[in-house]
Amino acid sequence: MASKNKNKDVSQIGLQHPAFKVGKTELLNWVNDFYSTNYKKIEEMCDGFIYVQILDSIYPNDDVPLKKAKSTYKTEGEYIKNWKLVQDVLTKHGVKKDPKVGLVIQGKFQDNLAWLQWMKHFFDETYQGEPYDAVARRNGKKSGAGAKVYQKSSPRKKEKKIKPKSFKKTVKTKSTGKEKKSDVGLIPDSGNEQKKVDCLEKERNFYFSKLREIEVLCQMEDQSWANFVLEGKEISNKEEIWNEARKKFKEEITNILYQTDQSGEFQQPEVHDEGDQYEETF
């Protein structure tokens, strides 16, 4: 079956995308119902196992290594094995999305919520409607009689909002006898104000995530950081090892600091002039 969005990179969405407004209850219901699981909290998914299975349902004929994933891991170090599978599948399909594993595996709610919100969006855009038997697949079998087909709920129609009008009343001043207009019954544009608040909250979260990533890097033990940097490299000289580690650390910090919101989602809501077409006189 052909991809739903053949010419669109559905993985690249900004922080103000509706996907990041989906609540935890809806997300938990989706995971538990479709994948026959019993998660109580989103943080419990930090081991990465369920995400390997979600990708298995998105790419059912692509041999996602679900057999290699385990839900019995107990430590952050072991969780990385599942997340490596997640990253390998995404890379294989050209999906440029960093799950920020260093943050997610710590089990913090906000980091795990953001990742699950993105994954739900990616699932909605790429799932082809193939019947999927989550229990059978976890047991290494093909989808059988217990297979389910996920039915995406229809989006609610947005109610047309009526913009409040600013009425102006003409009155005469005692001193000059000239007429002037005064505002009567001004109603604040609460909808536009809310957009401004939402924009500021998303921007705050964007910069807070930078601080969290830097905090995680700073908390890594020296030896663990060196092992991470030197993975796949053959350097025996101790001085060269630490020089390489320091260089990599600086690069990581710089990349985090200068990472931008490439989607351009941080846009100031449109502000209407009070003297525009909504002004009426009487």
FENTAHU-V485091 format. One record per backbone hydrogen bond with DSSP energy under -1.0 kcal/mol. NH is the residue of the N-H (numbers start at 1). CO is the residue of the C=O. If there is no record, write none. Layout:
BEGIN
<<NH,CO> <NH,CO>>
END
This chain:
BEGIN
<<8,5> <10,8> <12,9> <13,11> <17,14> <20,17> <21,18> <22,19> <27,23> <28,24> <29,25> <30,26> <31,27> <32,28> <33,29> <34,30> <35,31> <44,41> <45,42> <46,43> <48,45> <52,48> <53,49> <54,50> <55,51> <56,52> <57,53> <58,54> <59,55> <62,59> <66,64> <79,75> <80,76> <81,78> <83,79> <84,80> <85,81> <86,82> <87,83> <88,84> <89,85> <90,86> <91,87> <92,88> <93,89> <94,91> <95,90> <97,95> <103,100> <104,100> <105,101> <106,103> <107,104> <112,108> <113,109> <114,110> <115,111> <116,112> <117,113> <118,114> <119,115> <120,116> <121,117> <122,118> <123,119> <124,120> <125,121> <126,122> <127,123> <132,148> <137,133> <138,134> <139,135> <140,137> <141,136> <147,144> <148,132> <168,280> <169,182> <171,180> <173,178> <177,173> <180,171> <182,169> <184,167> <190,188> <193,189> <194,190> <195,191> <196,192> <197,193> <198,194> <199,195> <200,196> <201,197> <202,198> <203,199> <204,200> <205,201> <206,202> <207,203> <208,204> <209,205> <211,207> <212,208> <213,209> <214,210> <215,211> <216,212> <217,213> <218,214> <219,215> <225,221> <226,222> <227,223> <228,224> <229,225> <230,226> <233,230> <241,237> <242,238> <243,239> <244,240> <245,241> <246,242> <247,243> <248,244> <249,245> <250,246> <251,247> <252,248> <253,249> <254,250> <255,251> <256,252> <257,253> <258,254> <262,260> <264,261> <267,265> <276,273> <279,276> <280,166>>
END
